[in-house]
């Protein structure tokens, strides 16, 4: 089965690409997206948050390696959870996570609207290639 991707041979393809671009631009203008972008920028520019993120990532990586080798303990897991909670408790990070969640919910709503027209889960099928159902 071959899928036609040459939009020159498919005028509707040109229109779909235009609409996709407009759709992306419209999403970027949503207040929920703007809030997310601002919260992301705040986290990225906050030195304390960046240090906490790096520390959490290091602890997480060490835990994952210990888990792969069967050396992870309950204390290691508690340390990982504690580091994550401390990171999430930072106001700048908490704001970011809330904004991210709100954006994800809005994008899911939009995905459902598009998927309804296609009779497939648009976001799921468009985003992955090798998933088991």
N, CA, C and O atoms as a GROMACS GRO file, in nm:
protein
  532
    1UNK      N    1   0.084  -0.118   0.000
    1UNK     CA    2   0.000   0.000   0.000
    1UNK      C    3   0.089   0.124   0.000
    1UNK      O    4   0.177   0.136   0.085
    2UNK      N    5   0.067   0.212  -0.091
    2UNK     CA    6   0.146   0.334  -0.103
    2UNK      C    7   0.060   0.454  -0.064
    2UNK      O    8  -0.058   0.461  -0.100
    3UNK      N    9   0.119   0.544   0.007
    3UNK     CA   10   0.048   0.666   0.048
    3UNK      C   11   0.101   0.782  -0.034
    3UNK      O   12   0.222   0.806  -0.038
    4UNK      N   13   0.012   0.852  -0.101
    4UNK     CA   14   0.048   0.966  -0.185
    4UNK      C   15   0.086   1.084  -0.096
    4UNK      O   16   0.006   1.128  -0.013
    5UNK      N   17   0.206   1.136  -0.113
    5UNK     CA   18   0.250   1.251  -0.034
    5UNK      C   19   0.282   1.372  -0.121
    5UNK      O   20   0.320   1.477  -0.069
    6UNK      N   21   0.269   1.359  -0.251
    6UNK     CA   22   0.298   1.469  -0.342
    6UNK      C   23   0.179   1.562  -0.346
    6UNK      O   24   0.079   1.533  -0.412
    7UNK      N   25   0.188   1.675  -0.277
    7UNK     CA   26   0.075   1.768  -0.270
    7UNK      C   27   0.052   1.839  -0.402
    7UNK      O   28  -0.056   1.894  -0.423
    8UNK      N   29   0.150   1.841  -0.492
    8UNK     CA   30   0.130   1.902  -0.623
    8UNK      C   31   0.024   1.825  -0.700
    8UNK      O   32  -0.051   1.883  -0.778
    9UNK      N   33   0.017   1.695  -0.679
    9UNK     CA   34  -0.082   1.611  -0.745
    9UNK      C   35  -0.213   1.609  -0.667
    9UNK      O   36  -0.310   1.548  -0.712
   10UNK      N   37  -0.217   1.673  -0.554
   10UNK     CA   38  -0.334   1.670  -0.466
   10UNK      C   39  -0.362   1.810  -0.414
   10UNK      O   40  -0.310   1.849  -0.309
   11UNK      N   41  -0.446   1.887  -0.485
   11UNK     CA   42  -0.476   2.023  -0.439
   11UNK      C   43  -0.533   2.027  -0.299
   11UNK      O   44  -0.510   2.124  -0.225
   12UNK      N   45  -0.607   1.925  -0.260
   12UNK     CA   46  -0.661   1.921  -0.124
   12UNK      C   47  -0.546   1.914  -0.023
   12UNK      O   48  -0.558   1.965   0.088
   13UNK      N   49  -0.436   1.849  -0.062
   13UNK     CA   50  -0.320   1.840   0.027
   13UNK      C   51  -0.263   1.976   0.058
   13UNK      O   52  -0.222   2.002   0.172
   14UNK      N   53  -0.260   2.065  -0.042
   14UNK     CA   54  -0.213   2.201  -0.018
   14UNK      C   55  -0.301   2.271   0.085
   14UNK      O   56  -0.251   2.338   0.176
   15UNK      N   57  -0.431   2.255   0.071
   15UNK     CA   58  -0.525   2.320   0.162
   15UNK      C   59  -0.511   2.263   0.303
   15UNK      O   60  -0.518   2.336   0.402
   16UNK      N   61  -0.492   2.132   0.312
   16UNK     CA   62  -0.475   2.069   0.443
   16UNK      C   63  -0.350   2.123   0.511
   16UNK      O   64  -0.351   2.150   0.631
   17UNK      N   65  -0.242   2.139   0.435
   17UNK     CA   66  -0.118   2.194   0.492
   17UNK      C   67  -0.139   2.337   0.538
   17UNK      O   68  -0.088   2.376   0.644
   18UNK      N   69  -0.212   2.416   0.462
   18UNK     CA   70  -0.242   2.553   0.502
   18UNK      C   71  -0.323   2.554   0.632
   18UNK      O   72  -0.295   2.630   0.724
   19UNK      N   73  -0.424   2.468   0.636
   19UNK     CA   74  -0.508   2.460   0.756
   19UNK      C   75  -0.428   2.412   0.877
   19UNK      O   76  -0.448   2.460   0.988
   20UNK      N   77  -0.336   2.318   0.855
   20UNK     CA   78  -0.253   2.269   0.964
   20UNK      C   79  -0.166   2.381   1.019
   20UNK      O   80  -0.149   2.394   1.141
   21UNK      N   81  -0.111   2.462   0.929
   21UNK     CA   82  -0.029   2.576   0.972
   21UNK      C   83  -0.115   2.676   1.049
   21UNK      O   84  -0.073   2.725   1.154
   22UNK      N   85  -0.232   2.705   0.997
   22UNK     CA   86  -0.323   2.797   1.066
   22UNK      C   87  -0.364   2.740   1.202
   22UNK      O   88  -0.374   2.814   1.300
   23UNK      N   89  -0.388   2.610   1.207
   23UNK     CA   90  -0.426   2.544   1.332
   23UNK      C   91  -0.315   2.559   1.435
   23UNK      O   92  -0.340   2.593   1.550
   24UNK      N   93  -0.192   2.534   1.394
   24UNK     CA   94  -0.078   2.549   1.484
   24UNK      C   95  -0.062   2.693   1.532
   24UNK      O   96  -0.036   2.717   1.650
   25UNK      N   97  -0.080   2.787   1.442
   25UNK     CA   98  -0.070   2.927   1.479
   25UNK      C   99  -0.182   2.966   1.576
   25UNK      O  100  -0.160   3.042   1.670
   26UNK      N  101  -0.302   2.913   1.552
   26UNK     CA  102  -0.414   2.942   1.641
   26UNK      C  103  -0.391   2.884   1.780
   26UNK      O  104  -0.424   2.947   1.881
   27UNK      N  105  -0.335   2.764   1.785
   27UNK     CA  106  -0.302   2.704   1.915
   27UNK      C  107  -0.202   2.792   1.989
   27UNK      O  108  -0.215   2.814   2.109
   28UNK      N  109  -0.101   2.841   1.918
   28UNK     CA  110   0.002   2.925   1.979
   28UNK      C  111  -0.056   3.055   2.033
   28UNK      O  112   0.004   3.118   2.120
   29UNK      N  113  -0.172   3.096   1.982
   29UNK     CA  114  -0.237   3.218   2.029
   29UNK      C  115  -0.331   3.196   2.146
   29UNK      O  116  -0.375   3.292   2.209
   30UNK      N  117  -0.362   3.069   2.177
   30UNK     CA  118  -0.451   3.040   2.290
   30UNK      C  119  -0.389   3.089   2.420
   30UNK      O  120  -0.268   3.079   2.439
   31UNK      N  121  -0.472   3.141   2.508
   31UNK     CA  122  -0.421   3.188   2.637
   31UNK      C  123  -0.358   3.075   2.716
   31UNK      O  124  -0.261   3.097   2.788
   32UNK      N  125  -0.413   2.952   2.705
   32UNK     CA  126  -0.357   2.839   2.777
   32UNK      C  127  -0.217   2.805   2.726
   32UNK      O  128  -0.130   2.763   2.803
   33UNK      N  129  -0.194   2.824   2.596
   33UNK     CA  130  -0.060   2.801   2.541
   33UNK      C  131   0.035   2.913   2.584
   33UNK      O  132   0.150   2.886   2.620
   34UNK      N  133  -0.013   3.036   2.581
   34UNK     CA  134   0.069   3.150   2.621
   34UNK      C  135   0.113   3.135   2.767
   34UNK      O  136   0.228   3.162   2.801
   35UNK      N  137   0.021   3.091   2.852
   35UNK     CA  138   0.053   3.070   2.993
   35UNK      C  139   0.159   2.961   3.006
   35UNK      O  140   0.253   2.975   3.085
   36UNK      N  141   0.144   2.853   2.930
   36UNK     CA  142   0.243   2.746   2.932
   36UNK      C  143   0.380   2.797   2.888
   36UNK      O  144   0.480   2.769   2.953
   37UNK      N  145   0.385   2.872   2.778
   37UNK     CA  146   0.512   2.923   2.726
   37UNK      C  147   0.580   3.015   2.828
   37UNK      O  148   0.701   3.009   2.846
   38UNK      N  149   0.501   3.098   2.895
   38UNK     CA  150   0.556   3.188   2.997
   38UNK      C  151   0.609   3.108   3.117
   38UNK      O  152   0.715   3.139   3.171
   39UNK      N  153   0.533   3.007   3.159
   39UNK     CA  154   0.576   2.925   3.272
   39UNK      C  155   0.702   2.846   3.238
   39UNK      O  156   0.790   2.829   3.322
   40UNK      N  157   0.710   2.798   3.115
   40UNK     CA  158   0.828   2.725   3.069
   40UNK      C  159   0.950   2.816   3.070
   40UNK      O  160   1.058   2.778   3.115
   41UNK      N  161   0.932   2.936   3.020
   41UNK     CA  162   1.042   3.034   3.019
   41UNK      C  163   1.086   3.068   3.161
   41UNK      O  164   1.205   3.082   3.188
   42UNK      N  165   0.989   3.079   3.252
   42UNK     CA  166   1.022   3.110   3.391
   42UNK      C  167   1.107   2.998   3.453
   42UNK      O  168   1.203   3.025   3.524
   43UNK      N  169   1.071   2.873   3.425
   43UNK     CA  170   1.148   2.759   3.477
   43UNK      C  171   1.288   2.758   3.416
   43UNK      O  172   1.388   2.737   3.485
   44UNK      N  173   1.294   2.782   3.284
   44UNK     CA  174   1.423   2.778   3.216
   44UNK      C  175   1.517   2.889   3.261
   44UNK      O  176   1.639   2.873   3.255
   45UNK      N  177   1.462   3.001   3.306
   45UNK     CA  178   1.547   3.112   3.347
   45UNK      C  179   1.570   3.118   3.498
   45UNK      O  180   1.641   3.205   3.547
   46UNK      N  181   1.510   3.026   3.572
   46UNK     CA  182   1.524   3.022   3.717
   46UNK      C  183   1.641   2.930   3.753
   46UNK      O  184   1.633   2.808   3.735
   47UNK      N  185   1.748   2.989   3.803
   47UNK     CA  186   1.870   2.912   3.834
   47UNK      C  187   1.844   2.804   3.939
   47UNK      O  188   1.894   2.692   3.926
   48UNK      N  189   1.768   2.838   4.042
   48UNK     CA  190   1.739   2.740   4.147
   48UNK      C  191   1.659   2.622   4.091
   48UNK      O  192   1.686   2.506   4.125
   49UNK      N  193   1.563   2.652   4.006
   49UNK     CA  194   1.483   2.544   3.945
   49UNK      C  195   1.570   2.457   3.856
   49UNK      O  196   1.556   2.335   3.856
   50UNK      N  197   1.658   2.518   3.780
   50UNK     CA  198   1.745   2.441   3.692
   50UNK      C  199   1.837   2.349   3.772
   50UNK      O  200   1.861   2.234   3.734
   51UNK      N  201   1.888   2.398   3.884
   51UNK     CA  202   1.972   2.314   3.970
   51UNK      C  203   1.891   2.198   4.027
   51UNK      O  204   1.941   2.086   4.034
   52UNK      N  205   1.768   2.226   4.069
   52UNK     CA  206   1.682   2.121   4.124
   52UNK      C  207   1.647   2.017   4.018
   52UNK      O  208   1.640   1.898   4.047
   53UNK      N  209   1.625   2.062   3.896
   53UNK     CA  210   1.595   1.970   3.786
   53UNK      C  211   1.716   1.881   3.759
   53UNK      O  212   1.701   1.760   3.742
   54UNK      N  213   1.834   1.939   3.755
   54UNK     CA  214   1.956   1.860   3.732
   54UNK      C  215   1.978   1.759   3.844
   54UNK      O  216   2.015   1.645   3.818
   55UNK      N  217   1.954   1.802   3.967
   55UNK     CA  218   1.970   1.711   4.080
   55UNK      C  219   1.870   1.596   4.072
   55UNK      O  220   1.905   1.480   4.093
   56UNK      N  221   1.745   1.630   4.041
   56UNK     CA  222   1.643   1.526   4.028
   56UNK      C  223   1.680   1.429   3.916
   56UNK      O  224   1.670   1.308   3.933
   57UNK      N  225   1.721   1.482   3.802
   57UNK     CA  226   1.758   1.396   3.688
   57UNK      C  227   1.874   1.303   3.723
   57UNK      O  228   1.875   1.188   3.681
   58UNK      N  229   1.969   1.352   3.799
   58UNK     CA  230   2.082   1.268   3.840
   58UNK      C  231   2.033   1.156   3.933
   58UNK      O  232   2.071   1.040   3.917
   59UNK      N  233   1.950   1.191   4.030
   59UNK     CA  234   1.896   1.091   4.123
   59UNK      C  235   1.812   0.990   4.046
   59UNK      O  236   1.820   0.870   4.073
   60UNK      N  237   1.732   1.038   3.952
   60UNK     CA  238   1.647   0.948   3.872
   60UNK      C  239   1.732   0.853   3.788
   60UNK      O  240   1.704   0.734   3.780
   61UNK      N  241   1.836   0.906   3.726
   61UNK     CA  242   1.925   0.823   3.644
   61UNK      C  243   1.994   0.717   3.730
   61UNK      O  244   2.002   0.601   3.690
   62UNK      N  245   2.043   0.758   3.847
   62UNK     CA  246   2.107   0.661   3.937
   62UNK      C  247   2.009   0.554   3.982
   62UNK      O  248   2.044   0.436   3.991
   63UNK      N  249   1.886   0.595   4.010
   63UNK     CA  250   1.784   0.499   4.051
   63UNK      C  251   1.754   0.400   3.937
   63UNK      O  252   1.744   0.280   3.960
   64UNK      N  253   1.740   0.452   3.816
   64UNK     CA  254   1.709   0.365   3.702
   64UNK      C  255   1.822   0.265   3.676
   64UNK      O  256   1.796   0.149   3.645
   65UNK      N  257   1.946   0.310   3.690
   65UNK     CA  258   2.059   0.219   3.673
   65UNK      C  259   2.059   0.112   3.782
   65UNK      O  260   2.082  -0.006   3.755
   66UNK      N  261   2.032   0.153   3.906
   66UNK     CA  262   2.027   0.058   4.017
   66UNK      C  263   1.912  -0.040   3.996
   66UNK      O  264   1.925  -0.158   4.028
   67UNK      N  265   1.801   0.008   3.946
   67UNK     CA  266   1.686  -0.080   3.921
   67UNK      C  267   1.717  -0.183   3.813
   67UNK      O  268   1.677  -0.299   3.824
   68UNK      N  269   1.788  -0.139   3.708
   68UNK     CA  270   1.823  -0.231   3.599
   68UNK      C  271   1.916  -0.342   3.647
   68UNK      O  272   1.911  -0.454   3.597
   69UNK      N  273   1.998  -0.310   3.744
   69UNK     CA  274   2.093  -0.411   3.795
   69UNK      C  275   2.039  -0.482   3.918
   69UNK      O  276   2.108  -0.565   3.977
   70UNK      N  277   1.916  -0.451   3.957
   70UNK     CA  278   1.855  -0.516   4.073
   70UNK      C  279   1.908  -0.465   4.206
   70UNK      O  280   1.890  -0.530   4.309
   71UNK      N  281   1.973  -0.349   4.204
   71UNK     CA  282   2.033  -0.294   4.325
   71UNK      C  283   1.949  -0.183   4.389
   71UNK      O  284   1.989  -0.129   4.492
   72UNK      N  285   1.836  -0.148   4.330
   72UNK     CA  286   1.754  -0.039   4.383
   72UNK      C  287   1.684  -0.083   4.511
   72UNK      O  288   1.628  -0.192   4.520
   73UNK      N  289   1.688   0.005   4.609
   73UNK     CA  290   1.623  -0.024   4.736
   73UNK      C  291   1.501   0.066   4.753
   73UNK      O  292   1.480   0.161   4.677
   74UNK      N  293   1.421   0.036   4.854
   74UNK     CA  294   1.307   0.121   4.887
   74UNK      C  295   1.355   0.260   4.927
   74UNK      O  296   1.288   0.360   4.900
   75UNK      N  297   1.469   0.267   4.991
   75UNK     CA  298   1.525   0.397   5.029
   75UNK      C  299   1.562   0.478   4.905
   75UNK      O  300   1.540   0.600   4.901
   76UNK      N  301   1.617   0.411   4.806
   76UNK     CA  302   1.650   0.479   4.680
   76UNK      C  303   1.523   0.536   4.617
   76UNK      O  304   1.522   0.650   4.569
   77UNK      N  305   1.417   0.457   4.618
   77UNK     CA  306   1.290   0.503   4.562
   77UNK      C  307   1.235   0.621   4.643
   77UNK      O  308   1.186   0.718   4.585
   78UNK      N  309   1.243   0.613   4.773
   78UNK     CA  310   1.198   0.725   4.858
   78UNK      C  311   1.279   0.852   4.831
   78UNK      O  312   1.224   0.962   4.828
   79UNK      N  313   1.410   0.836   4.811
   79UNK     CA  314   1.495   0.952   4.780
   79UNK      C  315   1.454   1.014   4.647
   79UNK      O  316   1.450   1.137   4.634
   80UNK      N  317   1.423   0.930   4.549
   80UNK     CA  318   1.379   0.980   4.419
   80UNK      C  319   1.246   1.054   4.434
   80UNK      O  320   1.229   1.163   4.380
   81UNK      N  321   1.153   0.994   4.505
   81UNK     CA  322   1.022   1.057   4.526
   81UNK      C  323   1.035   1.188   4.602
   81UNK      O  324   0.964   1.284   4.573
   82UNK      N  325   1.123   1.192   4.700
   82UNK     CA  326   1.145   1.314   4.778
   82UNK      C  327   1.202   1.424   4.690
   82UNK      O  328   1.158   1.539   4.697
   83UNK      N  329   1.300   1.390   4.605
   83UNK     CA  330   1.359   1.489   4.515
   83UNK      C  331   1.254   1.541   4.417
   83UNK      O  332   1.250   1.660   4.387
   84UNK      N  333   1.170   1.452   4.369
   84UNK     CA  334   1.064   1.494   4.277
   84UNK      C  335   0.965   1.586   4.348
   84UNK      O  336   0.925   1.688   4.292
   85UNK      N  337   0.926   1.550   4.469
   85UNK     CA  338   0.831   1.632   4.542
   85UNK      C  339   0.890   1.771   4.572
   85UNK      O  340   0.820   1.871   4.561
   86UNK      N  341   1.017   1.776   4.610
   86UNK     CA  342   1.082   1.905   4.637
   86UNK      C  343   1.086   1.990   4.510
   86UNK      O  344   1.065   2.111   4.516
   87UNK      N  345   1.112   1.926   4.398
   87UNK     CA  346   1.113   1.998   4.270
   87UNK      C  347   0.973   2.052   4.239
   87UNK      O  348   0.957   2.168   4.204
   88UNK      N  349   0.873   1.967   4.252
   88UNK     CA  350   0.736   2.006   4.220
   88UNK      C  351   0.681   2.109   4.318
   88UNK      O  352   0.589   2.184   4.284
   89UNK      N  353   0.735   2.114   4.439
   89UNK     CA  354   0.689   2.211   4.538
   89UNK      C  355   0.743   2.352   4.514
   89UNK      O  356   0.693   2.448   4.572
   90UNK      N  357   0.842   2.364   4.430
   90UNK     CA  358   0.894   2.498   4.398
   90UNK      C  359   0.783   2.575   4.324
   90UNK      O  360   0.728   2.523   4.228
   91UNK      N  361   0.750   2.696   4.367
   91UNK     CA  362   0.640   2.769   4.303
   91UNK      C  363   0.655   2.780   4.151
   91UNK      O  364   0.557   2.763   4.079
   92UNK      N  365   0.773   2.808   4.102
   92UNK     CA  366   0.792   2.823   3.958
   92UNK      C  367   0.766   2.690   3.886
   92UNK      O  368   0.712   2.689   3.775
   93UNK      N  369   0.805   2.582   3.948
   93UNK     CA  370   0.784   2.450   3.888
   93UNK      C  371   0.638   2.409   3.899
   93UNK      O  372   0.583   2.352   3.806
   94UNK      N  373   0.576   2.438   4.011
   94UNK     CA  374   0.435   2.407   4.031
   94UNK      C  375   0.350   2.480   3.927
   94UNK      O  376   0.258   2.422   3.869
   95UNK      N  377   0.380   2.608   3.905
   95UNK     CA  378   0.309   2.686   3.803
   95UNK      C  379   0.327   2.624   3.665
   95UNK      O  380   0.232   2.613   3.588
   96UNK      N  381   0.450   2.584   3.634
   96UNK     CA  382   0.479   2.522   3.505
   96UNK      C  383   0.399   2.393   3.487
   96UNK      O  384   0.338   2.372   3.383
   97UNK      N  385   0.400   2.307   3.588
   97UNK     CA  386   0.331   2.179   3.579
   97UNK      C  387   0.180   2.198   3.564
   97UNK      O  388   0.115   2.125   3.490
   98UNK      N  389   0.126   2.297   3.632
   98UNK     CA  390  -0.017   2.326   3.620
   98UNK      C  391  -0.048   2.377   3.479
   98UNK      O  392  -0.146   2.334   3.417
   99UNK      N  393   0.035   2.467   3.428
   99UNK     CA  394   0.014   2.520   3.294
   99UNK      C  395   0.028   2.409   3.189
   99UNK      O  396  -0.047   2.404   3.092
  100UNK      N  397   0.125   2.322   3.210
  100UNK     CA  398   0.145   2.209   3.118
  100UNK      C  399   0.022   2.118   3.118
  100UNK      O  400  -0.024   2.075   3.012
  101UNK      N  401  -0.031   2.089   3.235
  101UNK     CA  402  -0.149   2.003   3.246
  101UNK      C  403  -0.269   2.066   3.176
  101UNK      O  404  -0.342   1.998   3.104
  102UNK      N  405  -0.289   2.196   3.197
  102UNK     CA  406  -0.401   2.266   3.133
  102UNK      C  407  -0.387   2.264   2.981
  102UNK      O  408  -0.485   2.246   2.910
  103UNK      N  409  -0.265   2.284   2.932
  103UNK     CA  410  -0.241   2.280   2.788
  103UNK      C  411  -0.268   2.140   2.734
  103UNK      O  412  -0.332   2.124   2.630
  104UNK      N  413  -0.219   2.038   2.803
  104UNK     CA  414  -0.241   1.901   2.758
  104UNK      C  415  -0.390   1.868   2.751
  104UNK      O  416  -0.434   1.801   2.657
  105UNK      N  417  -0.467   1.915   2.849
  105UNK     CA  418  -0.612   1.892   2.847
  105UNK      C  419  -0.676   1.960   2.727
  105UNK      O  420  -0.762   1.902   2.661
  106UNK      N  421  -0.636   2.083   2.699
  106UNK     CA  422  -0.692   2.156   2.584
  106UNK      C  423  -0.652   2.088   2.453
  106UNK      O  424  -0.734   2.077   2.362
  107UNK      N  425  -0.528   2.044   2.442
  107UNK     CA  426  -0.484   1.975   2.320
  107UNK      C  427  -0.559   1.843   2.303
  107UNK      O  428  -0.590   1.803   2.191
  108UNK      N  429  -0.588   1.775   2.414
  108UNK     CA  430  -0.666   1.651   2.407
  108UNK      C  431  -0.806   1.680   2.354
  108UNK      O  432  -0.858   1.604   2.273
  109UNK      N  433  -0.867   1.790   2.399
  109UNK     CA  434  -0.999   1.828   2.348
  109UNK      C  435  -0.993   1.851   2.197
  109UNK      O  436  -1.080   1.805   2.123
  110UNK      N  437  -0.890   1.922   2.153
  110UNK     CA  438  -0.875   1.948   2.010
  110UNK      C  439  -0.850   1.819   1.933
  110UNK      O  440  -0.904   1.800   1.824
  111UNK      N  441  -0.769   1.730   1.990
  111UNK     CA  442  -0.743   1.601   1.929
  111UNK      C  443  -0.874   1.524   1.910
  111UNK      O  444  -0.897   1.464   1.805
  112UNK      N  445  -0.959   1.527   2.011
  112UNK     CA  446  -1.086   1.456   2.002
  112UNK      C  447  -1.175   1.513   1.893
  112UNK      O  448  -1.245   1.439   1.824
  113UNK      N  449  -1.172   1.646   1.876
  113UNK     CA  450  -1.251   1.708   1.770
  113UNK      C  451  -1.202   1.664   1.632
  113UNK      O  452  -1.282   1.630   1.545
  114UNK      N  453  -1.072   1.664   1.612
  114UNK     CA  454  -1.015   1.621   1.484
  114UNK      C  455  -1.038   1.473   1.464
  114UNK      O  456  -1.076   1.430   1.355
  115UNK      N  457  -1.017   1.394   1.568
  115UNK     CA  458  -1.031   1.249   1.559
  115UNK      C  459  -1.174   1.209   1.524
  115UNK      O  460  -1.196   1.112   1.452
  116UNK      N  461  -1.271   1.283   1.577
  116UNK     CA  462  -1.411   1.252   1.549
  116UNK      C  463  -1.438   1.256   1.399
  116UNK      O  464  -1.512   1.174   1.346
  117UNK      N  465  -1.378   1.352   1.331
  117UNK     CA  466  -1.396   1.365   1.186
  117UNK      C  467  -1.325   1.254   1.110
  117UNK      O  468  -1.368   1.217   1.001
  118UNK      N  469  -1.216   1.202   1.165
  118UNK     CA  470  -1.135   1.103   1.094
  118UNK      C  471  -1.168   0.959   1.131
  118UNK      O  472  -1.127   0.867   1.061
  119UNK      N  473  -1.241   0.940   1.237
  119UNK     CA  474  -1.273   0.807   1.289
  119UNK      C  475  -1.146   0.733   1.334
  119UNK      O  476  -1.144   0.610   1.335
  120UNK      N  477  -1.042   0.807   1.370
  120UNK     CA  478  -0.920   0.752   1.431
  120UNK      C  479  -0.874   0.851   1.537
  120UNK      O  480  -0.912   0.968   1.535
  121UNK      N  481  -0.791   0.802   1.629
  121UNK     CA  482  -0.732   0.892   1.728
  121UNK      C  483  -0.619   0.966   1.660
  121UNK      O  484  -0.507   0.915   1.651
  122UNK      N  485  -0.646   1.086   1.612
  122UNK     CA  486  -0.550   1.164   1.534
  122UNK      C  487  -0.417   1.182   1.606
  122UNK      O  488  -0.312   1.152   1.548
  123UNK      N  489  -0.420   1.229   1.729
  123UNK     CA  490  -0.296   1.253   1.803
  123UNK      C  491  -0.218   1.126   1.826
  123UNK      O  492  -0.096   1.125   1.814
  124UNK      N  493  -0.287   1.018   1.857
  124UNK     CA  494  -0.221   0.890   1.882
  124UNK      C  495  -0.159   0.837   1.753
  124UNK      O  496  -0.043   0.796   1.753
  125UNK      N  497  -0.234   0.836   1.645
  125UNK     CA  498  -0.185   0.779   1.519
  125UNK      C  499  -0.082   0.869   1.453
  125UNK      O  500   0.012   0.819   1.392
  126UNK      N  501  -0.099   1.000   1.465
  126UNK     CA  502  -0.004   1.091   1.403
  126UNK      C  503   0.127   1.096   1.478
  126UNK      O  504   0.231   1.126   1.420
  127UNK      N  505   0.123   1.068   1.609
  127UNK     CA  506   0.242   1.083   1.691
  127UNK      C  507   0.330   0.961   1.703
  127UNK      O  508   0.446   0.972   1.744
  128UNK      N  509   0.278   0.845   1.668
  128UNK     CA  510   0.358   0.724   1.688
  128UNK      C  511   0.349   0.632   1.570
  128UNK      O  512   0.255   0.640   1.490
  129UNK      N  513   0.446   0.545   1.558
  129UNK     CA  514   0.445   0.455   1.444
  129UNK      C  515   0.440   0.309   1.483
  129UNK      O  516   0.389   0.226   1.408
  130UNK      N  517   0.491   0.276   1.596
  130UNK     CA  518   0.512   0.134   1.628
  130UNK      C  519   0.454   0.098   1.763
  130UNK      O  520   0.522   0.038   1.846
  131UNK      N  521   0.329   0.134   1.787
  131UNK     CA  522   0.270   0.106   1.916
  131UNK      C  523   0.180  -0.015   1.907
  131UNK      O  524   0.113  -0.037   1.806
  132UNK      N  525   0.179  -0.094   2.012
  132UNK     CA  526   0.090  -0.209   2.020
  132UNK      C  527  -0.044  -0.162   2.069
  132UNK      O  528  -0.052  -0.079   2.160
  133UNK      N  529  -0.151  -0.213   2.010
  133UNK     CA  530  -0.287  -0.177   2.054
  133UNK      C  531  -0.335  -0.271   2.161
  133UNK      O  532  -0.447  -0.256   2.210
   0.00000   0.00000   0.00000
